[in-house]
Amino acid sequence: MKEFMLLFRNLAPVEAYSSSPEEMQAIIPEWQKWIRDVVEDGRFVSTAPLDREGKFITNETITDGPYAEVKEVLVGYLTVKAANIEEAVKIGQGCPILRDGNGSVEVRQVADFEV
């Protein structure tokens, strides 16, 4: 099995990044069920939400983020085990972030890196 990282992005404007308590109460059970299914299938490696605040680093500057000009915000990830990218995509298609059209899932294989 290979490892794949599913990156969750919120496509809503930055000012709409935070959900209301009511919206969170509605969506949390969906996320819990989806992740529980991944765990029960034996494909779970790790997951975590990302905090809204962050820094953006270039060679010359360090600035605060997220940014008004950014069209999407990276909000979390799930790392899974799958035989191939198609299988990882199938897992990603069940992600609750896709349900309202304001989110996306990017699937990337974790590369083998030997020093």
HELIX and SHEET records of a PDB file:
HELIX    1   1 VAL A   14  ALA A   16  5                                   3    
HELIX    2   2 PRO A   21  GLU A   40  1                                  20    
HELIX    3   3 ILE A   85  GLY A   92  1                                   8    
HELIX    4   4 PRO A   96  LEU A   98  5                                   3    
SHEET    1   A 4 PHE A  44  PRO A  49  0                                        
SHEET    2   A 4 VAL A  73  ALA A  82 -1                                        
SHEET    3   A 4 LYS A   2  ASN A  10 -1                                        
SHEET    4   A 4 GLY A 103  GLN A 109 -1                                        
SHEET    1   B 2 GLY A  54  ILE A  57  0                                        
SHEET    2   B 2 ILE A  62  GLY A  65 -1                                        
END                                                                             
